[in-house]
Amino acid sequence: MKKSRTRKKTGTVENAHPRKRTSPSSVESGDSGTRTFRQGAISIFILFHLIAITCWVVPSQFPPVRAIKELVRPYMLWSGLFQSWDMFAPNPRPVNSYIKAVVITQNHHIHVWTFPRMEELSLSERYRKERYRKFTDVLPEQVNAALWPDVASHLARYFDSQADPSEHVTLVQFSTDIKPGADESFDPVPKPTVFYEDYVQPENLK
């Protein structure tokens, strides 16, 4: 009698909580669906960049190409993938330049900030920070003067402290001429040019 009760009780528990079994085919189907979605997303990502970069660098004003350029322009500028033909032709930039910022605090402490320079970075760092080179190449141009106060404010906040607030920022471009065919003895001293300086307003430190 005891054995039969035990069997009956066990059978009741098993019936109350049946085990859910997953078929191997459903598991394989789920993995296959995830793999297919991932491969499709990667393919779309690669295809988008191939089309965007190709249309961007092609020196053509064919209407479809021009329309794609305008469509991808915000992304190309944000990602740093934009490129201009003046790097190669017809007149490559004849100047090697870099930018430094000088931040002076109220207690007359001086901080010097150098924007990342590609020749001083490792290969992996160059890949991540190439956009800085493009940014500093065009920043001193007068057409981009509206950006100068924002750059100065950003650097002022970087060195700011409650004990010694930033007070004055100077942006300086250092440039040297590039002479094709010159040997290693040609090592000109970079020429500094101040293209922006101003006092920092308290509201710009917030």
C-alpha beads as a LAMMPS data file, in Angstrom:
LAMMPS data file: protein, C-alpha beads

206 atoms
205 bonds

1 atom types
1 bond types

-500.0 500.0 xlo xhi
-500.0 500.0 ylo yhi
-500.0 500.0 zlo zhi

Masses

1 110.0

Atoms # bond

1 1 1 0.000 0.000 0.000
2 1 1 2.800 2.424 0.828
3 1 1 4.492 1.803 -2.481
4 1 1 1.311 2.410 -4.438
5 1 1 0.702 5.688 -2.566
6 1 1 4.196 6.827 -3.370
7 1 1 3.773 6.044 -7.018
8 1 1 0.430 7.810 -7.130
9 1 1 1.834 10.902 -5.389
10 1 1 4.830 11.020 -7.707
11 1 1 2.608 10.708 -10.697
12 1 1 0.497 13.610 -9.467
13 1 1 3.546 15.863 -9.098
14 1 1 4.798 15.038 -12.572
15 1 1 1.375 15.692 -14.043
16 1 1 1.142 19.025 -12.225
17 1 1 4.542 20.229 -13.509
18 1 1 5.170 18.750 -16.927
19 1 1 8.630 19.420 -18.346
20 1 1 8.859 21.559 -21.441
21 1 1 11.007 20.031 -24.103
22 1 1 12.578 22.106 -26.856
23 1 1 13.084 20.335 -30.108
24 1 1 16.568 20.519 -31.675
25 1 1 15.043 21.836 -34.878
26 1 1 13.581 24.930 -33.150
27 1 1 16.933 25.745 -31.502
28 1 1 18.761 25.425 -34.800
29 1 1 16.125 27.573 -36.483
30 1 1 16.579 30.350 -33.891
31 1 1 20.376 30.314 -34.230
32 1 1 20.098 30.346 -37.999
33 1 1 17.719 33.315 -37.907
34 1 1 20.065 35.313 -35.643
35 1 1 23.048 34.481 -37.849
36 1 1 21.174 35.492 -40.997
37 1 1 20.108 38.813 -39.456
38 1 1 23.661 39.565 -38.314
39 1 1 25.143 38.768 -41.714
40 1 1 22.497 40.891 -43.414
41 1 1 23.181 43.866 -41.125
42 1 1 26.939 43.613 -41.771
43 1 1 26.372 43.397 -45.526
44 1 1 24.135 46.493 -45.472
45 1 1 26.736 48.376 -43.381
46 1 1 29.538 47.540 -45.829
47 1 1 27.410 48.284 -48.905
48 1 1 26.337 51.662 -47.509
49 1 1 29.929 52.735 -46.888
50 1 1 31.104 51.528 -50.292
51 1 1 28.408 53.571 -52.035
52 1 1 28.806 56.634 -49.774
53 1 1 32.605 56.830 -49.976
54 1 1 32.675 56.117 -53.719
55 1 1 30.135 58.843 -54.485
56 1 1 31.891 61.265 -52.130
57 1 1 35.353 60.963 -53.727
58 1 1 34.208 60.813 -57.356
59 1 1 34.791 64.287 -58.894
60 1 1 31.503 64.248 -60.735
61 1 1 28.399 66.412 -60.602
62 1 1 26.148 63.794 -62.200
63 1 1 22.698 64.382 -60.605
64 1 1 22.359 60.961 -58.857
65 1 1 25.902 61.221 -57.474
66 1 1 25.292 64.791 -56.279
67 1 1 22.056 63.686 -54.587
68 1 1 23.838 60.868 -52.721
69 1 1 26.584 63.286 -51.624
70 1 1 24.031 65.625 -50.080
71 1 1 22.252 62.698 -48.422
72 1 1 25.358 61.255 -46.750
73 1 1 27.076 64.608 -46.044
74 1 1 26.032 64.831 -42.332
75 1 1 27.297 61.299 -41.640
76 1 1 30.546 61.759 -43.576
77 1 1 31.361 64.964 -41.699
78 1 1 30.416 63.471 -38.314
79 1 1 32.437 60.283 -38.832
80 1 1 35.483 62.020 -40.329
81 1 1 35.267 59.960 -43.542
82 1 1 35.024 63.025 -45.775
83 1 1 37.881 63.714 -48.166
84 1 1 38.699 66.455 -50.633
85 1 1 40.712 66.272 -53.813
86 1 1 43.049 69.088 -52.751
87 1 1 45.079 66.437 -50.919
88 1 1 46.144 65.010 -54.302
89 1 1 45.385 67.408 -57.147
90 1 1 45.453 69.805 -58.781
91 1 1 47.157 71.827 -56.001
92 1 1 48.056 69.773 -52.917
93 1 1 48.444 71.717 -49.680
94 1 1 52.037 73.062 -49.625
95 1 1 52.048 73.610 -45.861
96 1 1 52.538 71.330 -42.889
97 1 1 50.714 72.778 -39.880
98 1 1 49.505 72.039 -36.382
99 1 1 47.690 73.985 -33.666
100 1 1 48.417 74.711 -30.022
101 1 1 46.240 76.445 -27.461
102 1 1 47.535 78.520 -24.551
103 1 1 45.197 78.837 -21.560
104 1 1 46.055 81.383 -18.856
105 1 1 44.309 81.226 -15.495
106 1 1 43.454 84.012 -13.064
107 1 1 46.519 83.112 -10.982
108 1 1 48.672 83.469 -14.106
109 1 1 49.312 79.767 -14.563
110 1 1 49.903 78.792 -18.194
111 1 1 48.589 75.574 -19.748
112 1 1 49.569 74.532 -23.279
113 1 1 47.381 72.106 -25.203
114 1 1 48.567 70.543 -28.470
115 1 1 45.949 69.103 -30.786
116 1 1 46.751 65.475 -31.729
117 1 1 49.447 65.272 -34.414
118 1 1 49.434 62.190 -36.619
119 1 1 53.227 61.887 -36.805
120 1 1 53.387 61.571 -33.014
121 1 1 50.700 58.871 -32.668
122 1 1 50.729 55.116 -33.071
123 1 1 49.034 53.469 -36.043
124 1 1 45.920 52.560 -34.054
125 1 1 45.669 56.079 -32.589
126 1 1 45.998 57.616 -36.044
127 1 1 42.997 55.625 -37.233
128 1 1 40.870 56.897 -34.344
129 1 1 42.086 60.502 -34.362
130 1 1 42.566 61.252 -38.064
131 1 1 39.582 63.596 -37.898
132 1 1 41.645 65.902 -35.649
133 1 1 44.127 66.457 -38.487
134 1 1 41.336 67.364 -40.880
135 1 1 39.794 69.622 -38.252
136 1 1 43.008 71.509 -37.499
137 1 1 43.809 71.870 -41.205
138 1 1 40.715 73.984 -41.809
139 1 1 40.087 75.532 -38.384
140 1 1 42.356 78.613 -38.839
141 1 1 40.637 79.563 -42.110
142 1 1 38.591 82.744 -41.855
143 1 1 35.510 80.990 -43.183
144 1 1 35.474 78.926 -39.975
145 1 1 35.897 81.873 -37.600
146 1 1 32.518 81.144 -36.015
147 1 1 34.043 77.985 -34.499
148 1 1 36.938 79.713 -32.764
149 1 1 35.064 80.915 -29.626
150 1 1 33.571 77.447 -29.097
151 1 1 36.968 75.765 -29.388
152 1 1 38.459 78.302 -26.970
153 1 1 35.600 77.795 -24.484
154 1 1 36.007 74.023 -24.627
155 1 1 39.716 74.267 -23.801
156 1 1 39.039 76.824 -21.070
157 1 1 36.629 74.377 -19.412
158 1 1 39.203 71.587 -19.764
159 1 1 41.736 73.472 -17.613
160 1 1 39.202 75.235 -15.410
161 1 1 39.081 74.765 -11.647
162 1 1 37.235 76.530 -8.845
163 1 1 40.498 77.472 -7.164
164 1 1 42.023 78.898 -10.337
165 1 1 39.507 79.602 -13.150
166 1 1 40.587 79.933 -16.771
167 1 1 40.797 83.543 -17.873
168 1 1 42.327 83.850 -21.347
169 1 1 42.718 81.520 -24.363
170 1 1 44.993 81.904 -27.382
171 1 1 44.874 79.666 -30.461
172 1 1 48.133 79.476 -32.415
173 1 1 48.844 77.803 -35.746
174 1 1 52.399 76.609 -36.402
175 1 1 53.202 76.067 -40.074
176 1 1 56.143 75.179 -42.290
177 1 1 56.420 75.131 -46.068
178 1 1 56.675 71.783 -47.838
179 1 1 59.332 71.736 -50.561
180 1 1 59.089 68.746 -52.919
181 1 1 62.429 67.067 -53.486
182 1 1 64.093 68.612 -50.421
183 1 1 66.504 66.342 -48.550
184 1 1 66.626 65.675 -44.812
185 1 1 68.762 68.764 -44.223
186 1 1 65.714 70.896 -44.976
187 1 1 64.187 71.313 -41.524
188 1 1 62.545 74.738 -41.258
189 1 1 61.425 76.189 -37.939
190 1 1 57.603 76.272 -37.652
191 1 1 56.237 79.798 -37.909
192 1 1 53.605 80.674 -35.254
193 1 1 50.523 82.667 -36.193
194 1 1 47.905 83.696 -33.638
195 1 1 44.478 83.396 -35.255
196 1 1 42.315 83.811 -32.149
197 1 1 42.644 85.132 -28.606
198 1 1 40.115 86.412 -26.122
199 1 1 39.175 86.502 -22.460
200 1 1 36.894 83.766 -21.177
201 1 1 33.456 84.848 -20.039
202 1 1 32.154 83.238 -16.813
203 1 1 29.112 81.814 -18.601
204 1 1 31.405 79.940 -21.006
205 1 1 32.904 77.947 -18.141
206 1 1 29.613 76.322 -17.221

Bonds

1 1 1 2
2 1 2 3
3 1 3 4
4 1 4 5
5 1 5 6
6 1 6 7
7 1 7 8
8 1 8 9
9 1 9 10
10 1 10 11
11 1 11 12
12 1 12 13
13 1 13 14
14 1 14 15
15 1 15 16
16 1 16 17
17 1 17 18
18 1 18 19
19 1 19 20
20 1 20 21
21 1 21 22
22 1 22 23
23 1 23 24
24 1 24 25
25 1 25 26
26 1 26 27
27 1 27 28
28 1 28 29
29 1 29 30
30 1 30 31
31 1 31 32
32 1 32 33
33 1 33 34
34 1 34 35
35 1 35 36
36 1 36 37
37 1 37 38
38 1 38 39
39 1 39 40
40 1 40 41
41 1 41 42
42 1 42 43
43 1 43 44
44 1 44 45
45 1 45 46
46 1 46 47
47 1 47 48
48 1 48 49
49 1 49 50
50 1 50 51
51 1 51 52
52 1 52 53
53 1 53 54
54 1 54 55
55 1 55 56
56 1 56 57
57 1 57 58
58 1 58 59
59 1 59 60
60 1 60 61
61 1 61 62
62 1 62 63
63 1 63 64
64 1 64 65
65 1 65 66
66 1 66 67
67 1 67 68
68 1 68 69
69 1 69 70
70 1 70 71
71 1 71 72
72 1 72 73
73 1 73 74
74 1 74 75
75 1 75 76
76 1 76 77
77 1 77 78
78 1 78 79
79 1 79 80
80 1 80 81
81 1 81 82
82 1 82 83
83 1 83 84
84 1 84 85
85 1 85 86
86 1 86 87
87 1 87 88
88 1 88 89
89 1 89 90
90 1 90 91
91 1 91 92
92 1 92 93
93 1 93 94
94 1 94 95
95 1 95 96
96 1 96 97
97 1 97 98
98 1 98 99
99 1 99 100
100 1 100 101
101 1 101 102
102 1 102 103
103 1 103 104
104 1 104 105
105 1 105 106
106 1 106 107
107 1 107 108
108 1 108 109
109 1 109 110
110 1 110 111
111 1 111 112
112 1 112 113
113 1 113 114
114 1 114 115
115 1 115 116
116 1 116 117
117 1 117 118
118 1 118 119
119 1 119 120
120 1 120 121
121 1 121 122
122 1 122 123
123 1 123 124
124 1 124 125
125 1 125 126
126 1 126 127
127 1 127 128
128 1 128 129
129 1 129 130
130 1 130 131
131 1 131 132
132 1 132 133
133 1 133 134
134 1 134 135
135 1 135 136
136 1 136 137
137 1 137 138
138 1 138 139
139 1 139 140
140 1 140 141
141 1 141 142
142 1 142 143
143 1 143 144
144 1 144 145
145 1 145 146
146 1 146 147
147 1 147 148
148 1 148 149
149 1 149 150
150 1 150 151
151 1 151 152
152 1 152 153
153 1 153 154
154 1 154 155
155 1 155 156
156 1 156 157
157 1 157 158
158 1 158 159
159 1 159 160
160 1 160 161
161 1 161 162
162 1 162 163
163 1 163 164
164 1 164 165
165 1 165 166
166 1 166 167
167 1 167 168
168 1 168 169
169 1 169 170
170 1 170 171
171 1 171 172
172 1 172 173
173 1 173 174
174 1 174 175
175 1 175 176
176 1 176 177
177 1 177 178
178 1 178 179
179 1 179 180
180 1 180 181
181 1 181 182
182 1 182 183
183 1 183 184
184 1 184 185
185 1 185 186
186 1 186 187
187 1 187 188
188 1 188 189
189 1 189 190
190 1 190 191
191 1 191 192
192 1 192 193
193 1 193 194
194 1 194 195
195 1 195 196
196 1 196 197
197 1 197 198
198 1 198 199
199 1 199 200
200 1 200 201
201 1 201 202
202 1 202 203
203 1 203 204
204 1 204 205
205 1 205 206
